Amino acid sequence: MNQEMKVVFIGSGNVATHLSVAMQKAGHTIEQIYSRNETHARTLAGRLHCDWTAQASGIIPFADLYVFAVKDDALPELLTQIPVNNGLWIHTAGSVSMDIFKGYATHYGVLYPLQTFSKNRDTDFRRVPCLIEAFLPEDETRLYEIAGRLSDNVQTLSSEKRKFVHLAAVFACNFSNHMYALAGKLVWEQGLSTDVLLPLIDETAAKIHTLSPSEAQTGPAVRGDRQTLDRHLALLSDPAMREMYQLISNHIYKETKYEQHSIRLTQNQGFPV
């Protein structure tokens, strides 16, 4: 079909910014940006050269596609304020069911871009997996074509399975990034630049393109090196970081080659850290 669509974006954050820019580059017309924050709405609309509004009642009713890219907890109330129309309504959330649109729209679905976005960092959308779902078969076909103009990796996935993908993304991205922050704090407190960690971080991420995470796992926990573990724990003055170190080390020990070699650990026989 490859039909150009008139699109309204409801939201002006990181996902809305990257997705709207990608859609415009793909040939779609961004008609309007809605955000409760006038400054944010005006800024994104200025970048896209389109209209904007800070009032839900001001959202135009004649677009083909309405993209809801807002915080998960803001979506239910917002849906009650959107003028009724015959467009295809989609949200971009990983953990929200498609059924949230029931009773508000006839045509609805999900386009979940599986990536972390920051406004001031460019992203190659062709490499971003887009997980889609739609209530009606014909809308799923439309959504597949829309996503296919943005990404080389489009997959249909149910709301239930998408929840688990979103959970996995939190482990792979958000938790990992927090670990980078904690690691940076440790070296910064010793007067070192956090840049000293970048080659290590880069290689850790690169390895799992050719090795499984279990094959790539290194460190004192996988070796069962209790002396090193004890020395590390003694250096951690923050109780929360000590607890994290213990829990993660214990889990690494259980999930890697030692478990494969029939060393079974019970809750009362955890790794002695």
Contacts in CASP RR format, 6 or more apart in sequence:
PFRMAT RR
TARGET T0000
AUTHOR 0000-0000-0000
METHOD contacts of the structure
MODEL  1
MNQEMKVVFIGSGNVATHLSVAMQKAGHTIEQIYSRNETHARTLAGRLHC
DWTAQASGIIPFADLYVFAVKDDALPELLTQIPVNNGLWIHTAGSVSMDI
FKGYATHYGVLYPLQTFSKNRDTDFRRVPCLIEAFLPEDETRLYEIAGRL
SDNVQTLSSEKRKFVHLAAVFACNFSNHMYALAGKLVWEQGLSTDVLLPL
IDETAAKIHTLSPSEAQTGPAVRGDRQTLDRHLALLSDPAMREMYQLISN
HIYKETKYEQHSIRLTQNQGFPV
1 141 0 8 1.000
1 142 0 8 1.000
1 145 0 8 1.000
2 145 0 8 1.000
2 149 0 8 1.000
3 145 0 8 1.000
4 27 0 8 1.000
4 28 0 8 1.000
4 29 0 8 1.000
5 28 0 8 1.000
5 29 0 8 1.000
5 63 0 8 1.000
5 64 0 8 1.000
5 65 0 8 1.000
5 146 0 8 1.000
6 28 0 8 1.000
6 29 0 8 1.000
6 31 0 8 1.000
6 62 0 8 1.000
6 63 0 8 1.000
6 64 0 8 1.000
6 65 0 8 1.000
7 20 0 8 1.000
7 23 0 8 1.000
7 28 0 8 1.000
7 29 0 8 1.000
7 30 0 8 1.000
7 31 0 8 1.000
7 63 0 8 1.000
7 64 0 8 1.000
7 65 0 8 1.000
7 66 0 8 1.000
7 67 0 8 1.000
8 30 0 8 1.000
8 31 0 8 1.000
8 32 0 8 1.000
8 33 0 8 1.000
8 34 0 8 1.000
8 59 0 8 1.000
8 60 0 8 1.000
8 63 0 8 1.000
8 65 0 8 1.000
8 66 0 8 1.000
8 67 0 8 1.000
9 16 0 8 1.000
9 19 0 8 1.000
9 20 0 8 1.000
9 30 0 8 1.000
9 32 0 8 1.000
9 33 0 8 1.000
9 34 0 8 1.000
9 44 0 8 1.000
9 67 0 8 1.000
9 69 0 8 1.000
10 16 0 8 1.000
10 34 0 8 1.000
10 59 0 8 1.000
10 66 0 8 1.000
10 67 0 8 1.000
10 68 0 8 1.000
10 69 0 8 1.000
10 70 0 8 1.000
10 78 0 8 1.000
10 82 0 8 1.000
11 33 0 8 1.000
11 34 0 8 1.000
11 35 0 8 1.000
11 40 0 8 1.000
11 41 0 8 1.000
11 68 0 8 1.000
11 69 0 8 1.000
11 70 0 8 1.000
12 33 0 8 1.000
12 34 0 8 1.000
12 35 0 8 1.000
12 37 0 8 1.000
12 40 0 8 1.000
12 41 0 8 1.000
12 43 0 8 1.000
12 44 0 8 1.000
13 35 0 8 1.000
13 40 0 8 1.000
13 44 0 8 1.000
13 69 0 8 1.000
13 119 0 8 1.000
14 117 0 8 1.000
14 118 0 8 1.000
14 119 0 8 1.000
15 69 0 8 1.000
15 92 0 8 1.000
15 113 0 8 1.000
15 117 0 8 1.000
16 33 0 8 1.000
16 44 0 8 1.000
16 67 0 8 1.000
16 69 0 8 1.000
16 92 0 8 1.000
17 44 0 8 1.000
17 47 0 8 1.000
17 117 0 8 1.000
17 119 0 8 1.000
18 113 0 8 1.000
18 117 0 8 1.000
18 123 0 8 1.000
18 125 0 8 1.000
19 67 0 8 1.000
19 69 0 8 1.000
19 92 0 8 1.000
19 111 0 8 1.000
19 113 0 8 1.000
19 125 0 8 1.000
19 150 0 8 1.000
20 30 0 8 1.000
20 33 0 8 1.000
20 44 0 8 1.000
20 48 0 8 1.000
20 67 0 8 1.000
21 47 0 8 1.000
21 48 0 8 1.000
22 125 0 8 1.000
22 150 0 8 1.000
23 30 0 8 1.000
23 67 0 8 1.000
23 146 0 8 1.000
23 150 0 8 1.000
24 30 0 8 1.000
24 48 0 8 1.000
26 149 0 8 1.000
26 150 0 8 1.000
27 149 0 8 1.000
28 65 0 8 1.000
28 146 0 8 1.000
28 149 0 8 1.000
29 50 0 8 1.000
30 48 0 8 1.000
30 50 0 8 1.000
31 50 0 8 1.000
31 51 0 8 1.000
31 60 0 8 1.000
31 63 0 8 1.000
32 45 0 8 1.000
32 50 0 8 1.000
32 51 0 8 1.000
32 52 0 8 1.000
32 53 0 8 1.000
32 59 0 8 1.000
32 60 0 8 1.000
32 63 0 8 1.000
33 41 0 8 1.000
33 44 0 8 1.000
33 45 0 8 1.000
33 48 0 8 1.000
33 50 0 8 1.000
33 51 0 8 1.000
33 52 0 8 1.000
33 53 0 8 1.000
34 41 0 8 1.000
34 52 0 8 1.000
34 53 0 8 1.000
34 54 0 8 1.000
34 56 0 8 1.000
34 58 0 8 1.000
34 59 0 8 1.000
35 41 0 8 1.000
35 44 0 8 1.000
35 52 0 8 1.000
35 54 0 8 1.000
36 54 0 8 1.000
37 54 0 8 1.000
38 54 0 8 1.000
41 52 0 8 1.000
41 53 0 8 1.000
41 54 0 8 1.000
42 52 0 8 1.000
44 52 0 8 1.000
45 51 0 8 1.000
45 52 0 8 1.000
46 52 0 8 1.000
51 60 0 8 1.000
53 59 0 8 1.000
56 78 0 8 1.000
56 81 0 8 1.000
56 82 0 8 1.000
56 83 0 8 1.000
57 81 0 8 1.000
57 83 0 8 1.000
58 83 0 8 1.000
59 66 0 8 1.000
59 82 0 8 1.000
59 83 0 8 1.000
61 83 0 8 1.000
61 84 0 8 1.000
61 85 0 8 1.000
62 85 0 8 1.000
63 85 0 8 1.000
63 87 0 8 1.000
64 87 0 8 1.000
64 88 0 8 1.000
65 87 0 8 1.000
65 88 0 8 1.000
65 90 0 8 1.000
65 146 0 8 1.000
66 82 0 8 1.000
66 85 0 8 1.000
66 87 0 8 1.000
66 88 0 8 1.000
66 89 0 8 1.000
66 90 0 8 1.000
67 90 0 8 1.000
67 91 0 8 1.000
67 92 0 8 1.000
67 111 0 8 1.000
68 75 0 8 1.000
68 78 0 8 1.000
68 89 0 8 1.000
68 90 0 8 1.000
68 91 0 8 1.000
68 92 0 8 1.000
69 91 0 8 1.000
69 92 0 8 1.000
70 78 0 8 1.000
72 93 0 8 1.000
72 95 0 8 1.000
72 96 0 8 1.000
75 91 0 8 1.000
75 93 0 8 1.000
75 96 0 8 1.000
75 100 0 8 1.000
76 100 0 8 1.000
79 100 0 8 1.000
79 101 0 8 1.000
79 104 0 8 1.000
80 104 0 8 1.000
82 104 0 8 1.000
85 105 0 8 1.000
86 106 0 8 1.000
86 107 0 8 1.000
87 105 0 8 1.000
87 107 0 8 1.000
88 105 0 8 1.000
88 107 0 8 1.000
88 108 0 8 1.000
88 109 0 8 1.000
88 134 0 8 1.000
88 139 0 8 1.000
88 142 0 8 1.000
88 143 0 8 1.000
89 101 0 8 1.000
89 104 0 8 1.000
89 105 0 8 1.000
89 107 0 8 1.000
89 108 0 8 1.000
89 109 0 8 1.000
90 108 0 8 1.000
90 109 0 8 1.000
90 110 0 8 1.000
90 111 0 8 1.000
90 134 0 8 1.000
90 143 0 8 1.000
91 98 0 8 1.000
91 100 0 8 1.000
91 101 0 8 1.000
91 109 0 8 1.000
91 110 0 8 1.000
91 111 0 8 1.000
92 110 0 8 1.000
92 111 0 8 1.000
92 112 0 8 1.000
92 113 0 8 1.000
93 110 0 8 1.000
93 112 0 8 1.000
93 166 0 8 1.000
94 110 0 8 1.000
94 112 0 8 1.000
94 131 0 8 1.000
94 162 0 8 1.000
94 163 0 8 1.000
94 165 0 8 1.000
94 166 0 8 1.000
94 169 0 8 1.000
95 162 0 8 1.000
95 163 0 8 1.000
95 166 0 8 1.000
95 167 0 8 1.000
96 110 0 8 1.000
96 159 0 8 1.000
97 159 0 8 1.000
98 108 0 8 1.000
98 109 0 8 1.000
98 110 0 8 1.000
98 133 0 8 1.000
98 134 0 8 1.000
98 135 0 8 1.000
98 159 0 8 1.000
99 159 0 8 1.000
101 108 0 8 1.000
101 109 0 8 1.000
101 135 0 8 1.000
102 108 0 8 1.000
107 134 0 8 1.000
107 135 0 8 1.000
107 136 0 8 1.000
107 139 0 8 1.000
108 134 0 8 1.000
108 135 0 8 1.000
108 139 0 8 1.000
109 132 0 8 1.000
109 133 0 8 1.000
109 134 0 8 1.000
109 135 0 8 1.000
109 139 0 8 1.000
109 143 0 8 1.000
110 131 0 8 1.000
110 132 0 8 1.000
110 133 0 8 1.000
110 134 0 8 1.000
110 159 0 8 1.000
110 162 0 8 1.000
111 130 0 8 1.000
111 131 0 8 1.000
111 132 0 8 1.000
111 143 0 8 1.000
111 146 0 8 1.000
111 147 0 8 1.000
112 130 0 8 1.000
112 131 0 8 1.000
112 132 0 8 1.000
112 157 0 8 1.000
112 162 0 8 1.000
112 165 0 8 1.000
112 166 0 8 1.000
113 125 0 8 1.000
113 128 0 8 1.000
113 129 0 8 1.000
113 130 0 8 1.000
113 151 0 8 1.000
114 128 0 8 1.000
114 129 0 8 1.000
114 130 0 8 1.000
114 131 0 8 1.000
114 165 0 8 1.000
114 169 0 8 1.000
115 123 0 8 1.000
115 128 0 8 1.000
115 129 0 8 1.000
116 173 0 8 1.000
116 177 0 8 1.000
117 123 0 8 1.000
125 150 0 8 1.000
125 151 0 8 1.000
126 150 0 8 1.000
126 151 0 8 1.000
126 152 0 8 1.000
127 151 0 8 1.000
127 152 0 8 1.000
127 153 0 8 1.000
128 150 0 8 1.000
128 151 0 8 1.000
128 153 0 8 1.000
129 151 0 8 1.000
129 153 0 8 1.000
129 154 0 8 1.000
129 155 0 8 1.000
130 147 0 8 1.000
130 148 0 8 1.000
130 150 0 8 1.000
130 151 0 8 1.000
130 153 0 8 1.000
130 154 0 8 1.000
130 155 0 8 1.000
131 155 0 8 1.000
131 156 0 8 1.000
131 157 0 8 1.000
131 162 0 8 1.000
131 165 0 8 1.000
132 140 0 8 1.000
132 143 0 8 1.000
132 144 0 8 1.000
132 147 0 8 1.000
132 154 0 8 1.000
132 155 0 8 1.000
132 156 0 8 1.000
132 157 0 8 1.000
133 140 0 8 1.000
133 143 0 8 1.000
133 156 0 8 1.000
133 157 0 8 1.000
133 158 0 8 1.000
133 159 0 8 1.000
133 162 0 8 1.000
134 140 0 8 1.000
134 142 0 8 1.000
134 143 0 8 1.000
140 156 0 8 1.000
144 154 0 8 1.000
144 156 0 8 1.000
147 154 0 8 1.000
148 154 0 8 1.000
157 165 0 8 1.000
180 197 0 8 1.000
180 201 0 8 1.000
182 241 0 8 1.000
183 194 0 8 1.000
183 197 0 8 1.000
184 194 0 8 1.000
184 197 0 8 1.000
187 193 0 8 1.000
187 194 0 8 1.000
187 196 0 8 1.000
187 197 0 8 1.000
188 194 0 8 1.000
204 216 0 8 1.000
207 216 0 8 1.000
208 216 0 8 1.000
214 255 0 8 1.000
214 256 0 8 1.000
214 257 0 8 1.000
217 252 0 8 1.000
217 256 0 8 1.000
219 225 0 8 1.000
220 228 0 8 1.000
220 229 0 8 1.000
220 232 0 8 1.000
220 249 0 8 1.000
221 229 0 8 1.000
221 248 0 8 1.000
221 249 0 8 1.000
221 250 0 8 1.000
221 252 0 8 1.000
221 253 0 8 1.000
221 271 0 8 1.000
222 252 0 8 1.000
222 253 0 8 1.000
222 256 0 8 1.000
222 257 0 8 1.000
222 258 0 8 1.000
224 253 0 8 1.000
224 258 0 8 1.000
224 271 0 8 1.000
226 272 0 8 1.000
226 273 0 8 1.000
229 249 0 8 1.000
229 273 0 8 1.000
230 273 0 8 1.000
232 245 0 8 1.000
233 242 0 8 1.000
233 245 0 8 1.000
233 246 0 8 1.000
233 273 0 8 1.000
236 242 0 8 1.000
236 245 0 8 1.000
245 273 0 8 1.000
246 273 0 8 1.000
249 271 0 8 1.000
249 273 0 8 1.000
250 265 0 8 1.000
250 270 0 8 1.000
250 271 0 8 1.000
250 273 0 8 1.000
253 265 0 8 1.000
253 270 0 8 1.000
253 271 0 8 1.000
254 265 0 8 1.000
254 270 0 8 1.000
254 271 0 8 1.000
259 265 0 8 1.000
265 271 0 8 1.000
END
